[in-house]
Amino acid sequence: IKKGQTIGLVGLTGSGKTSLLKLLMREYDVINGQ
C-alpha cells in the first residue's frame, strides 16, 4: 500500500478485518500466530 492510496478490505463477518486494521495501526502488538 503506497502513501495516499485508497484500498478496500472486504470479507465475511468474523473473518478478522477489524483485527487486521488494529494490527496495522499498532493498537495492539503481535504476540504469536501464523
Buried (B, 14 or more C-beta within 10 A) or exposed (E): EEEEEEEEEEEEEEEEEEEEEEBEEEEEEEEEEE
